[in-house]
Amino acid sequence: MERKSVMKAESLIPASWFYMDEGGKNKLNWLLYEYALVLFDHVMGNRKKELVKWRSRQSDKQIAEFCAHYAKRMKHSIRARQEGLEANVKMPEYFVSDYWHANTRRENRAIMEAAHAAWTEKLQICTACNGGCIYEGDMWCEFFDRMDSGGAVRGAGGETCI
């Protein structure tokens, strides 16, 4: 992912949208925040005609708000997977259609394809990070505070996270 695109996403999707208080600054919420950034990048960079047309009707801010909403909707499914209640993280189409009522089915499917690609990319990023966000979801996450103070956000192995 290009750093320029991530910086735009970071300016439109504040990390503070993913926690309400200090107790919400956990690793799962950080994972969801980073996923929203990756999703924004995939939605904005996708050249499929359905997404190009769809993007022309939305502002960048509206798309960023949707990406944050979509990422937060995944929380229950991620927890169900962590607890062994589900074999996979589920990403149903109604996560899109409930938010964008005027979308066509093709637009929803194109957004879902971008969401799946973004999730795959996020998981690849996570395997390099060693921060444990997927497995230690309820643990406190220092990345929120580091970001708020303007410091670099690095994983447990010293690598730069998104």
GIKANOR-V482419 format. One record per backbone hydrogen bond with DSSP energy under -1.0 kcal/mol. CO is the residue of the C=O (numbers start at 0). NH is the residue of the N-H. If there is no record, write none. Layout:
co=CO nh=NH
co=CO nh=NH
This chain:
co=1 nh=5
co=2 nh=6
co=3 nh=7
co=4 nh=8
co=5 nh=9
co=6 nh=10
co=7 nh=11
co=8 nh=12
co=13 nh=16
co=14 nh=17
co=15 nh=18
co=20 nh=23
co=21 nh=24
co=23 nh=25
co=24 nh=140
co=25 nh=29
co=26 nh=30
co=27 nh=31
co=28 nh=32
co=29 nh=33
co=30 nh=34
co=31 nh=35
co=32 nh=36
co=33 nh=37
co=34 nh=38
co=35 nh=39
co=36 nh=40
co=37 nh=41
co=38 nh=42
co=39 nh=43
co=40 nh=44
co=47 nh=51
co=48 nh=52
co=49 nh=53
co=50 nh=54
co=51 nh=55
co=53 nh=56
co=54 nh=57
co=58 nh=62
co=59 nh=63
co=60 nh=64
co=61 nh=65
co=62 nh=66
co=63 nh=67
co=64 nh=68
co=65 nh=69
co=66 nh=70
co=67 nh=71
co=68 nh=72
co=71 nh=74
co=73 nh=77
co=74 nh=78
co=75 nh=79
co=76 nh=80
co=77 nh=81
co=78 nh=82
co=79 nh=84
co=79 nh=85
co=80 nh=83
co=91 nh=94
co=92 nh=95
co=92 nh=96
co=93 nh=97
co=95 nh=98
co=95 nh=99
co=99 nh=102
co=103 nh=107
co=104 nh=108
co=105 nh=109
co=106 nh=110
co=107 nh=111
co=108 nh=112
co=109 nh=113
co=110 nh=114
co=111 nh=115
co=112 nh=116
co=113 nh=117
co=114 nh=118
co=115 nh=119
co=116 nh=120
co=117 nh=121
co=118 nh=122
co=119 nh=123
co=120 nh=124
co=121 nh=125
co=122 nh=126
co=125 nh=129
co=128 nh=156
co=131 nh=135
co=135 nh=138
co=136 nh=27
co=138 nh=26
co=141 nh=145
co=142 nh=146
co=143 nh=147
co=144 nh=148
co=145 nh=150
co=146 nh=149
co=152 nh=160
co=154 nh=157
co=158 nh=154
